């Protein structure tokens, strides 16, 4: 089975009130704008089929318990993955976090932009996020006027949660920041939107996608791999553990994380650890997956004497994921990016060259 299904205030109302006053000081009529935007959101929701669950819906999470009284009409997202999950079940968020590492400031990742177009929905407000979630642009949330904020895969702190909760109900992560498995992001998002059936269908479709790929490539079965990012400036590599979604999702292809990855793991349950160049000969696997951020980096990867100590590199058994967008499509995967052409499909194509069918 591919998915894991183990679901388990320094600034207060006065500050939010001040933010609201600031947001309403523009030249347009906020009540008219809000009414028009709400109507558009409702029309988009109706076109997608609407909620199937009964409200109110209550979601428990690490920062408390959030009750959503009625079907949300103006959803905002924060962090990673919930935007895609909402779109996948037919809800177009009115505000989403920017993804600076992937596509730069004030831009949508391509699979998200495509889905807004496919749904015929107006593109959202893009919340500024230059610090990868370390700070929250509260004024921008106030201006977006959401009735629900989804942040199941984020770094929202208790203080941030309290302030955001004065703007709209907030659904945070179930256990710890930045640790929610990719499939649980889909489930939590769908449940919060009253679309649990649609969420189950999304997960079934992803399971089927990987099962079909595995059936097409039986030679992949049981092959072991290690997934790394090289950091020559530090003289080490980052090794991703089976706890990381980019590793666990690939096991749906029939490949498995190499025993050496676990044996060398010094992370104490984390999703990655570092390995010095002096230890690379111990990282044994049938093949290696290298996440590289530029074409130049990909072309020269593995040429150094240090990396040649990794057995899979010395044997020429290397699969490369190239570019910020491609790396982001699988790190972690989302409801819309799991089949992005330069991500998993490119990995499968390279694996098929390494392990052709007999």
N, C-alpha and C positions, 0 to 999 in steps of 0.2 A: 504494500500500500504506500503510495507516494506521500500522502499528506500525514501530518501529525495533528491529531484532534484532541489535545489535552487541555481544553480551555479551563481552564481553571478561572499670615498675609500682611506683608509690610505695606502693600498698596491696597486700598479697599474701595468701598463704594464711592467715596468722595473723589478719588482719582478717576474712576470710571466715569463719574458724572462730569468731571472736567473734560475728559476726552470726548464725551458725547456733545458737550457744548462746542468744542473745537470742531468736531465733525460736521455740525449743523451750521457753521458760520459761512459756508460757501454761498455762491450766487444762485444756485438752483433750489427748487422746492423739494426738500428731502422727503416730505410725505408723498408727493406725486411720484418722485423717482422710485421710492420704495414700493408703492402700489403697482407701478408698471413692472418693476423687476420681479415682484412676487407673482404677478399674473403670468409672466413669462416662465418663471420656474414651475408654477403649477401646470401650465400647458405642457412643458417638457416632461414632467412627471406623468401626466395623464397619457401622453403619447407612448411612454415606455411601459405602461401597464399598471403603474401605481403599486402601493403597498398591498401585501397579502396577509400580513399579520395584524392582530388586534393591538390597539394602543389603549392605555399607556404601556411602554416597554421600559424595563429597568435593566441597566447594564452595570454590573459590579466590576470594579477595576482597582488598581493599586492605590489610587488617590481618593477612593470613596465609592459612592453608588450614585448613578445618574438615571433619573427617570425622565423619559421623553413622553410627554403627555399626548401628543398627536403627531400625525405624519409630518415630518419636516418638509418645509418648502424652500428654505434658503440655507443650504448646507455649506459650511466652510471646513476646510481640512488643513491640518498642520503636520509637518513631518514627512514621512515617506509611505507610499503604498495605499493610503486610504482614499486619495483622489482617484486612483485607478480602480479600486474596489467599488467605489460609489458609481463611477461611470459604467463599470461592467454590469451593475444591476439596474442601470437605466436612470441614475440620478446625476445630473450635472451640477457640481458644486459652483457656488457663486464666488467663492474665493479660495485660492490654493497657495501653498508656499512656493516660492521660487526655488529652483534647483541650480544654484550657482555653479557647483562643481561640474554638473552634467552639461548644461547648455548656456550658462551665463546668467546675467541679471535679467529680470523681467521677461522671461521666455518660458514656454511650456516644453516639456520633454516631448519628443515627436509622437510617441504612441498616445499621449494624452491629447495633444492637438488634433490628431486624427480622429479620436473618439468624440471630441466635441463636435467636429464637423459631421461625423456619422450620425450623431444624435440630433443634428440640426439645432444645437444649443449655442447660445452666445458665450464667447470665451470669458473666463472668469477674471476677476480682480486677482492680480498676482501679488501676494504679500511679500514684502522685502524680508530677506533672511540671509544677510551677509555672514552671520556667525554660525550657520548650520544648526539653528535652533537654540543657541545659547541665550538669545534675547528674543522677545516677542513684540511685534509692532501693534500694540493694543489699539492705537488710534485707527489703524487700517482695518482691524476687525470691527471696530465700532461703525466705521463708514460702510462696511460691507453688510451690516445689519443681519447677521445670520440668526437662525433659530436653533441651530445645532452646530457644534464644533467637534469634528472627529480628529483625534490624535492618538490612535492606538499604537502607532510606531513612531515615537517622538522622544524628546528629552525634556518634556514639560515638567517643571519643578512644582512643588506644592504651592509656592507663592504664585507662580504663573497660572497654575490651575485655578486658584481662588479668584484671581483678577478676571481671567477669561470666563469663569462661571458667572460673574456678574454681567457679562455680555450675553451669554447664551449657555445652555447646558453643554458640558464637555465630557466626552468619552475618552479616557486616557488608556494607557497600556495595562494589561492584566497583571503583570508582575513587576518588571523593572524597565527603566528607560532603554529604548533602542534594543529590546530583546524579543519582541513579539514575533513568533514564526510567521512567515509570509501567508500561510493558509489561514491562520487565526485572524490576521488583519482583515481578510476577506469575510470571514464569518462574523467578526465583531461589527464590521461596517454594515454588512447586510442586515444583521439583527437590529442594529440601531435605527436603520431606515425602514424597518418593518418589511423587509424583503428577504427573509431567511430562505425561502424556496429558491429564489433567484441566486442567492449566494451558494447554495448547495449545487445548483446547476453549473455555476462557474467552476467550482472545485471539481465536479465530475468531468467537465470538459477538459480541464487541465490534466487530471488523472489519465483520461483517455488519450490525450495528446502524447504524453510520455509513454504510456503502455504501447501505443501504436509504433512509436519510434523504437522502443525496445524490441518489439516483435519483428520489425524490419531489419534489425541489426543484432541477431543473436550472438555474433562474435564479440559484442561488448560485454556479455555476461561474465561477471566475476573479475573483470580487469580492475586493477587497483590504481589509484591516482593520488597525487598530492597537488594542492592548489596554492600558488604562491604569488607574492609581489616582491620583486627584487628591489633592494635599496642600497645601491653601491656606495652612496655617500656615508651610510652608517655601517657598511661592511657586514650586512645581514640580510636575511629574507624574512618576510612575514608569511607564516604558514597558517592556512585556515583549517579549523577543526570541523568535525562533523556537526557541531552545534551551529555552524554558519550556514545560512540558507543557500549560498552559492554552492556549497558542498552537498547539502542534503537533497536539494532538488535534482541534482544530476544523478543521484542514485536511482531515480526513476527510470534511467536509461539501462540499468543493469550493472553499471560500474559501481565500485565501492571505494570508500576512503581507505587508503593503505594503512596496514597495521602500524607502520613506522610513524605515521602522523600522530597516532594516539600514544605510542610509546615515548615519543620525544616531547609530548605536550607538557608545557610548563605553565599553562594559563589558569589552572585551577578552575576548570569549567567554563572558560571563556571561549569566544568564537575565533580567536587567533592567538598565536604566540610568535616570538622571534627566534631565529636560529642563526648563529654566527657562521660566517664563511668557513671557519675551521671545522664545523660540524656537518657540513652539507653532504658528505659522503654517507652519512647515516640515514638520509632521507630517501629510502628505497621505495620504488613503486613501478608499476608497469608503464605508466605515462605520467607526464606532468602537465598541469594547466597553468599557464602564465598570464596574469592580468597585466596588460601594458597600456599606457595611456597615449602614446603617439606611434605613428608608423615607424619613425626612426628607432624608437625604443624597441619596437617589435622586431625590426630587421636585425638589430645587433644583439638581441637577447640570446644569452647562452654562449656567447663567443669567448667570454673571459675564462681564464684558467680556474678561477674560483667556482663559477657555476658549472664548469665541466666536471666538477667533483660529484655532482648529483647524477646518479646512475642513469636515470631516464634521459637527461640531457645528453650525456655521453653517448647513449644509444640512439639519439635522434628522435625520441618519442615525446615530442613536445606539441601541445595544443595551445594556441594563442588567442586570447580575447583582446581586441585592439580598439583603443579609443575610449574616451570618457562615456559616450553614449552606450556603446556596446557593453562596457564594464558595468555601467549602472543598470542595464537591463537585467542583469543577473545578480546584482549585489545590493540588496536582495531582489529577487524577482517579484513581480507584481501581477495583478490580475490581467494586465494588458501587455506586459513586457516579456512574459515567459517565452514567447515565440518570436521575439524581435529578430529579424534576419541575421544581424551581426552578433547575436548572443548565442542562445542554445542551438539554433540551426547551424551556425558556423562551427560550433564545437562538434556537433554531430558529423558534419561534412569532413572535418579534419580527422575525427576518430575513424570514420569509414575508410580513410586513406591508410591509417595505421593498421586497422584491423578489418581488411576486406573480407567479404563472405567467400567461403571456399566453394 
